Amino acid sequence: DLLQHYQKMISIRNQHQALQLGDFKTIMVDDKNQIYGFSRSYENQTVTVILNNSDHQQSIQMQSCNSQPDKDLLNDLAYSATEGKLSLSIQKKWAAVILCEK
C-alpha cells in the first residue's frame, strides 16, 4: 500500500541523521541500466540509496563501509561483505537503503 510505503520512508529518514544532515555524494550513475545511487554521511553514519528505475531486477555491487553486516532499512535485510563488497539484488522500480554505522 502506498501510504504504508511513504510512512516507512518518512520513518527511515526521521530515525537517521545522515539522511537529514549528511553530506550528499553521488556514487553511481548508470543511464543504460537506469541505476542511480547516492550516499549521505554524518558523524559515524552513512546511508547509501540505490534506485533501480528499470523494468527488471538488477544486480549491483558496491563497496561496504565496514566489517559488520550492512542493513537494508527499506527491505529489512542484512548484507555481509565479501572482500569488502556488497552484492545487492534490487527489484524493478525499487530501491535499497543501506545503513552503515562505524
C-alpha positions in Angstrom: 0.0 0.0 0.0 1.4 3.4 -1.0 0.5 5.1 2.4 2.5 2.4 4.3 5.4 2.9 1.9 5.5 6.6 2.5 5.2 6.1 6.2 8.1 3.7 6.2 10.3 6.1 4.1 9.5 9.0 6.5 10.3 6.9 9.5 13.7 5.8 8.0 14.5 9.5 7.3 13.5 10.6 10.8 15.5 7.9 12.5 18.8 8.5 10.7 20.6 11.9 11.0 22.7 11.1 7.9 19.5 11.4 5.8 18.7 14.7 7.4 22.0 16.5 7.8 24.6 14.4 6.0 26.9 15.4 3.1 25.4 14.3 -0.3 27.6 12.4 -2.7 26.5 10.7 -6.0 28.2 7.3 -6.1 26.6 5.5 -9.1 25.1 6.6 -12.4 24.2 4.0 -15.0 21.9 5.5 -17.6 21.9 2.3 -19.7 20.6 0.2 -16.8 18.7 3.0 -15.2 20.5 2.8 -11.9 21.3 5.8 -9.6 23.0 5.8 -6.3 23.9 8.3 -3.7 25.2 8.4 -0.1 24.8 10.7 2.8 27.2 10.7 5.7 27.0 12.3 9.1 29.2 11.6 12.0 29.5 7.8 12.3 26.7 7.0 10.0 26.5 6.6 6.2 23.3 5.8 4.4 23.5 4.7 0.7 20.5 4.7 -1.5 20.5 2.7 -4.8 17.5 3.3 -7.1 16.6 0.8 -9.8 14.3 2.6 -12.3 14.4 -0.1 -14.9 11.7 -2.7 -15.7 13.7 -5.6 -14.5 15.7 -6.8 -11.4 19.2 -5.5 -11.2 22.3 -6.9 -9.5 24.6 -4.3 -8.0 28.0 -4.5 -6.4 29.1 -1.7 -4.1 31.8 -1.1 -1.5 31.0 -2.0 2.0 31.9 0.6 4.6 32.9 -1.7 7.4 33.3 -5.4 8.5 29.9 -5.5 10.2 26.8 -6.6 8.2 25.2 -3.6 6.4 21.4 -3.2 6.9 18.9 -2.5 4.2 16.4 -0.3 6.0 13.8 -0.4 3.2 13.7 -4.1 2.7 14.6 -5.3 6.2 17.7 -7.3 5.1 21.3 -7.6 6.3 24.2 -7.9 3.9 27.6 -9.3 4.7 30.5 -8.1 2.6 32.7 -10.4 0.6 36.2 -9.0 0.1 34.9 -5.6 1.0 32.0 -5.6 -1.5 28.2 -5.9 -1.1 26.2 -7.8 -3.7 22.6 -6.4 -3.9 19.7 -7.6 -5.9 17.2 -4.8 -6.4 13.7 -5.4 -7.8 12.4 -3.4 -10.8 11.3 0.1 -9.9 12.5 -0.3 -6.4 15.4 0.7 -4.2 17.8 -0.3 -1.4 18.6 1.9 1.6 21.8 0.7 3.1 22.9 1.8 6.6 26.5 1.6 7.7 27.4 2.6 11.2 31.1 2.8 12.2 
